[in-house]
Every structure is written in structure tokens, then in C-alpha cells.
Amino acid sequence: MRKSAKKNIIYSILLLLVVFMVYLYRQSKDSPEQPKQDDPKMVISGPTMGTTYRIVYLDEGRRDFKEEIDALLAEINQALSTYIPESEISRFNRVDSLIFDSPHFFPVLEKSKAIYETTNGAFDPTVGPLVNAWGFGPEGATFKDSAGVQQILRQVGFDQLVFDQKSIRKTNTDVYLDLSAIAKGYGVDKLAEYLSNKGVQNYLVEVGGELVSKGVNDKGELWKVGISRPDEEGLANELFSILALDNKGMATSGNYRNFYIKDSVKYSHTISPYTGYPVEHSLLSATVVAEDCMTADAFATAFMVLGIEKAKEIYASTDGLEVFLIYNNDRGQMQSFVSEGLIPYITAVDKE
């Protein structure tokens, strides 16, 4: 099972890269390795948060912000990564309370609480122990019986955390906090904020498939991004639709690549914080567009917990969201739901 868990971690990373794959149209015929000296298009990239980042921006001065971007990402990781033993969040997970020493922890907690409440607990950053126990963590599965599920389920519940702008504490010592379902979105927002503060007016920021756009590309068009076709055996470059992203944040979540089958039963990596079990519904992927990427990131995760009908209900009652949901109907045929505000920006991809 340990090998299966490691395999699923790889699938999880691939999911972020594939489901949310950026489909950038080439802005000119010049080789990106040999740009013209007066070409304002800049591209920087690198590893971060267990995945990669890529930023495309237009700057007449051709300023290279890679060093500053890498430093900012390292700072965010040091606050929010559970893979860094001495990060701020890792230290909190070993104790009952913590006084914040970075500016990054509180805003992510604040947004998490808002979306936890809006989604009636579907988005819950304390569900990590269940995710690990079902075999999607580094140690493989530790149980499959209902007694074990119920025992760990008592550790789950974002309402067992109390915090303000200065500190955070647990009302249940066993609570484990994992902000990975929202941290990349936060990172994207901070990178976008950095570029805006530097006077950059046109950019597309991507971290692990989470995105923020501003302005236009060097053809004067809205930035184009792709939504992958949610097939278990789909190719990495097979797209379902292309979206023109108009000064918004975007994130996609899906179950169709990160799963395993045991005793003829398929187990998804999305675990319900209500039941403690992997979700079983027809929703294949959820793309959310919002004012910021952190919001889109968290809602996309919540919608994969809720399923197609409840996701549509939350969308309809929440201001500032647009959604693109791909699901199977009763006959197993792939269908999609596009919110009205996204229709002018979506282009279907002909499979032929």
C-alpha cells in the first residue's frame, strides 16, 4: 500500500499540472530562448509548493523579478507548508496554540473560515488525517473499517480552531491543520500583488495550475488558459475547453486521476468531512473563477466534496463566483454546466 500511496502522490501533482494546465497561445514566432531586446514579454518559472510556477508578464523595461518571486514563495512556504518540519503550520500542528510570526497565516485562516461556513463545512482544512488514512498520504492506508473512520472523524472540524490576527489555538488537541487546498491560491494572489505593486499591468500567474490574470497578452487579447478533459486515461494535452480569463483568479479540482482500486472498489482522493469516506458522485471536475485565486481554489475543492447538484446550489447563492462543472449523467455520458457569466469566455475544443 505504501507504493500505491506514493503513486497517488505523483498522480496528485500530475492532476494539478494537467487539470489546470495553462494553455498559453504563442505570442510571437520568435524563439522564447532568444527574445528580441525590445520584446516586453517576460517568462519566469521554477519549482515551488511541491509543484511548479510559471509567470508571463509584459514589461517594457524587461525587469527580471525571478529572485524576488522565489524569495516570496519561500517565505510563504515557510509559513504554510506541512512538508517543512519547522514551518509555522508544522509547529502549530505539534502544539495547542501559536502566536503568528508571519503575515501569511492569518489571511489564509480567515478565508478558510469564510468558505468553510459558506459551504457548510465542505471545505475543511482539518480533513488531512482522513486523507492520509485512506491511503493518499506518505504512509499509505491505515484503516478501512467504520470504527477507524469514526475515530479519526472526531479530529476533523475547522470549528475546533479559534484564532484572531495575532494567534491560533485548538479546542481539540488532536486537530491537524493542512492548508494545501488553499495555499497555492494564496501564493498566486501574493505573486500577482507583487507584480501589480511593481507597476506591471499585464500578466498571467500560475502555481500548480492555479491562476490569476490581469490585463492582456502581447497580442492585446485576454489571457487564454485550458481546462483538461476529465478522463482517467486522457492524455496530458487533451483539452475540454479554453477559457479567456478576464482579470480573475481561477482554480480547478478533480478526482479522475488521483484514485486507487482495491477489491474492485474505486477510492477517490477527495474525502468527505461529513462521512469520513471518499466521495461517490458524478462530478468529475470543478473549475471556479473568482475575484482572487485563493477563493477559487477553496471553492473548487468544496465543490468536489459536494457533487454537481449541491455545488450548483452553493454557486447560485454565492456572489462573485463563476463555475464550469464537468460531470457524468445517468447514462455515463460526459456533460458540462457553465454559469451564465462564463459563457462569453468559454470555447469548446473539438476532439477531432
C-alpha positions in Angstrom: 0.0 0.0 0.0 2.9 2.3 0.6 3.8 2.1 -3.1 0.2 2.8 -4.0 0.2 5.9 -1.8 3.4 7.2 -3.3 2.0 6.6 -6.8 -1.1 8.6 -5.8 1.0 11.5 -4.6 2.6 11.6 -8.1 -0.9 11.5 -9.6 -1.9 14.4 -7.3 0.9 16.5 -8.6 0.1 15.5 -12.2 -3.6 16.4 -11.5 -2.6 19.9 -10.6 -0.5 20.2 -13.7 -2.9 18.5 -16.1 -6.4 19.5 -14.9 -5.4 23.1 -14.5 -2.9 23.1 -17.4 -2.1 26.6 -18.7 -2.8 26.6 -22.5 -0.9 29.8 -23.4 -1.1 30.8 -27.1 2.3 31.7 -28.5 2.6 35.5 -28.6 5.1 35.6 -31.5 7.2 33.4 -33.8 10.4 34.4 -32.1 12.1 31.7 -30.0 11.5 32.3 -26.3 15.1 31.4 -25.6 16.2 34.3 -27.9 13.7 37.1 -27.3 14.1 40.4 -29.0 15.7 43.1 -26.9 12.6 45.3 -27.2 10.1 42.4 -26.7 8.2 43.3 -23.5 7.2 39.7 -22.8 8.9 38.1 -19.9 8.6 34.5 -18.6 9.9 33.2 -15.3 9.4 29.8 -13.8 10.6 27.4 -11.2 9.7 24.8 -8.5 7.6 25.6 -5.5 5.0 24.1 -3.2 5.7 20.6 -4.4 4.9 21.6 -8.0 6.0 24.5 -10.3 5.2 28.1 -11.0 5.1 30.0 -14.3 4.6 33.7 -14.7 4.2 35.5 -18.1 4.2 39.3 -17.9 4.7 42.3 -20.1 7.3 44.9 -19.0 8.8 47.5 -21.3 11.9 47.6 -19.0 12.3 43.8 -19.2 12.8 43.7 -15.5 13.5 40.2 -14.2 11.7 39.5 -10.9 12.7 35.9 -10.5 14.9 36.4 -7.5 12.2 38.4 -5.6 9.5 35.9 -6.7 11.5 32.9 -5.4 12.1 34.7 -2.1 8.4 35.5 -1.7 7.4 31.9 -2.4 10.0 30.6 0.0 8.6 32.9 2.7 5.0 31.6 2.0 6.2 28.0 2.1 7.9 28.7 5.4 4.6 29.7 6.9 2.1 27.3 5.3 3.9 24.1 4.1 3.3 21.0 6.2 6.2 19.4 4.4 8.7 21.8 6.1 9.2 20.5 9.7 9.8 23.9 11.2 7.3 25.9 9.1 4.8 27.9 11.1 1.9 25.5 10.4 4.1 22.4 11.2 5.0 23.9 14.6 1.3 24.7 15.3 0.4 21.1 14.5 2.7 19.9 17.2 1.3 22.2 19.9 -2.0 23.5 21.1 -1.5 27.2 20.3 0.7 29.5 18.3 1.4 33.2 18.1 1.8 34.1 14.4 5.3 35.2 13.3 4.5 35.8 9.6 1.9 37.9 7.8 0.7 34.8 5.8 -1.0 32.5 8.3 -3.9 34.7 9.4 -5.3 35.8 6.0 -5.5 32.1 4.8 -7.2 31.1 8.0 -9.7 33.9 7.7 -10.6 33.0 4.1 -10.7 29.3 5.0 -13.2 30.1 7.8 -15.4 32.1 5.5 -15.6 29.4 2.9 -16.0 26.6 5.5 -19.1 28.5 6.7 -20.4 29.3 3.2 -20.0 25.6 2.1 -21.5 24.2 5.3 -18.2 22.5 6.1 -17.5 21.0 2.7 -14.2 23.0 2.6 -12.4 21.9 5.7 -8.6 22.2 6.1 -8.6 19.8 9.0 -9.6 16.8 6.9 -6.0 15.8 6.3 -5.8 12.9 8.8 -8.7 11.2 6.9 -7.0 11.8 3.5 -3.8 10.2 4.8 -5.7 7.3 6.5 -7.4 6.4 3.2 -4.0 5.9 1.5 -3.4 9.3 -0.1 -0.7 10.4 2.3 3.0 9.4 2.5 2.4 6.5 4.9 -0.3 4.6 3.0 -3.6 3.4 4.3 -4.0 2.6 8.0 -7.7 1.5 8.1 -10.8 0.8 6.1 -13.3 -0.1 8.9 -16.1 2.2 10.1 -14.7 2.3 13.7 -11.4 3.7 12.5 -13.2 6.2 10.3 -15.3 7.5 13.2 -12.3 7.7 15.5 -10.4 10.0 13.1 -13.5 11.9 12.1 -13.6 13.3 15.7 -10.3 15.1 14.8 -11.9 16.8 11.8 -13.7 20.2 12.1 -12.4 23.7 11.3 -14.7 25.0 14.1 -12.3 23.3 16.6 -9.8 26.1 15.8 -10.0 29.6 17.4 -7.9 32.4 16.0 -7.5 36.2 15.6 -5.0 38.4 13.9 -2.3 37.5 16.4 -2.7 33.8 17.3 -4.4 30.5 16.9 -5.3 27.7 19.3 -7.1 24.3 19.2 -10.1 23.3 21.3 -9.3 19.7 20.4 -5.6 18.8 20.8 -5.8 16.2 18.1 -6.8 18.6 15.3 -4.3 18.7 12.4 -4.3 21.6 10.0 -3.4 21.4 6.4 -3.9 24.4 4.1 -2.7 22.8 0.9 -6.1 23.1 -0.7 -6.0 26.9 -0.5 -2.3 27.8 0.0 -1.4 27.7 -3.7 -4.3 30.0 -4.5 -2.9 32.4 -1.8 0.5 32.2 -3.3 -0.8 33.1 -6.7 -2.6 36.1 -5.3 0.6 37.3 -3.5 2.6 37.0 -6.7 0.0 38.9 -8.6 0.0 41.6 -5.9 3.8 41.8 -6.1 3.7 42.4 -9.8 0.9 45.0 -9.6 2.9 46.8 -6.9 5.9 46.9 -9.3 3.7 48.6 -11.9 3.1 45.6 -14.1 -0.3 45.9 -15.8 -0.4 42.7 -17.9 0.4 39.2 -16.5 -0.7 35.6 -16.1 0.5 34.0 -12.8 0.2 30.2 -12.4 1.2 27.9 -9.5 0.5 24.3 -9.9 -2.4 25.1 -12.2 -4.0 27.8 -10.0 -4.1 31.1 -11.9 -4.6 34.9 -11.8 -4.7 37.1 -14.9 -4.5 40.8 -15.3 -4.8 42.8 -18.5 -3.9 41.3 -21.8 -1.2 39.4 -23.6 1.2 41.0 -26.1 -1.4 40.4 -28.9 -3.8 42.6 -26.9 -6.0 39.6 -26.2 -7.3 38.2 -22.9 -5.0 35.5 -21.5 -6.1 32.0 -22.6 -6.0 29.0 -20.3 -7.1 25.4 -20.8 -9.3 23.0 -18.9 -8.3 19.4 -19.4 -10.8 16.7 -20.4 -11.5 14.7 -17.2 -10.8 11.2 -18.5 -9.0 8.7 -16.4 -6.9 7.7 -19.4 -6.9 11.1 -21.0 -3.7 12.5 -22.5 -2.0 15.3 -20.6 -2.5 17.6 -23.6 -6.2 16.8 -24.2 -8.3 19.8 -23.6 -12.0 20.0 -23.0 -12.4 23.8 -23.2 -10.4 27.0 -23.5 -11.2 29.9 -21.2 -10.3 33.6 -21.7 -9.5 34.8 -18.2 -10.5 38.4 -17.7 -8.8 39.9 -14.6 -9.8 37.0 -12.3 -8.5 34.1 -10.3 -9.2 30.5 -11.4 -8.7 27.0 -10.0 -9.8 23.5 -10.9 -10.2 20.4 -8.9 -11.0 16.9 -9.9 -11.0 13.2 -8.9 -10.4 11.4 -12.1 -6.6 10.9 -11.9 -5.9 10.6 -8.2 -7.6 7.4 -7.1 -6.9 3.7 -6.5 -8.9 0.5 -6.9 -8.9 -2.2 -4.2 -11.2 -5.3 -4.2 -13.0 -3.9 -7.2 -13.8 -0.7 -5.3 -12.6 2.7 -6.6 -11.4 5.1 -3.9 -11.2 8.8 -4.7 -8.7 11.2 -3.0 -11.5 13.6 -2.2 -12.6 12.7 1.3 -15.9 13.9 2.7 -15.5 15.7 6.0 -19.1 14.8 6.8 -18.8 11.0 6.5 -15.1 10.4 6.6 -15.3 8.3 3.4 -14.2 9.0 -0.2 -16.9 10.8 -2.1 -19.1 9.0 -4.6 -20.8 11.2 -7.1 -20.9 12.1 -10.8 -18.9 15.4 -10.7 -15.6 14.9 -12.5 -14.0 18.3 -12.3 -14.9 21.8 -10.9 -13.5 25.0 -12.3 -14.1 28.1 -10.3 -13.5 31.7 -11.4 -13.5 34.4 -8.7 -12.0 37.8 -7.8 -9.0 36.1 -6.3 -7.3 32.7 -6.7 -7.5 31.8 -3.0 -11.3 31.9 -3.2 -11.4 29.9 -6.4 -9.0 27.3 -5.0 -11.1 26.6 -1.9 -14.5 26.6 -3.6 -13.2 24.2 -6.3 -12.2 21.8 -3.5 -15.5 22.2 -1.8 -17.5 21.5 -4.9 -15.7 18.2 -5.5 -16.9 17.2 -2.0 -20.4 18.4 -2.6 -21.1 16.9 -6.1 -22.9 18.5 -9.0 -26.3 19.5 -7.6 -25.1 20.9 -4.2 -22.2 22.7 -6.0 -24.7 24.4 -8.2 -26.8 25.4 -5.2 -23.8 26.9 -3.4 -22.8 28.7 -6.6 -26.3 30.2 -7.1 -26.3 31.5 -3.5 -22.8 33.0 -3.5 -21.8 36.3 -5.1 -18.7 36.7 -7.1 -18.3 33.1 -8.4 -18.5 31.6 -11.9 -18.3 27.9 -12.4 -17.6 25.3 -15.1 -18.6 21.8 -13.9 -17.9 18.6 -15.9 -19.9 15.5 -14.8 -21.4 12.3 -16.0 -25.1 12.0 -16.5 -27.2 9.0 -15.5 -26.1 7.2 -18.7 -22.4 7.8 -18.0 -22.2 10.5 -20.7 -20.0 13.5 -20.1 -21.9 16.7 -19.7 -21.0 20.2 -18.5 -22.6 23.1 -16.7 -21.3 26.6 -17.5 -22.5 29.5 -15.4 -24.0 32.4 -17.4 -21.2 34.8 -16.7 -18.6 32.4 -18.2 -20.4 31.6 -21.4 -18.8 34.5 -23.4 -15.4 33.4 -22.3 -15.6 29.6 -23.0 -14.6 28.0 -26.2 -15.2 24.2 -26.7 -12.4 22.1 -28.0 -13.2 19.8 -30.9 -11.9 16.4 -30.0 -11.5 15.6 -33.7 
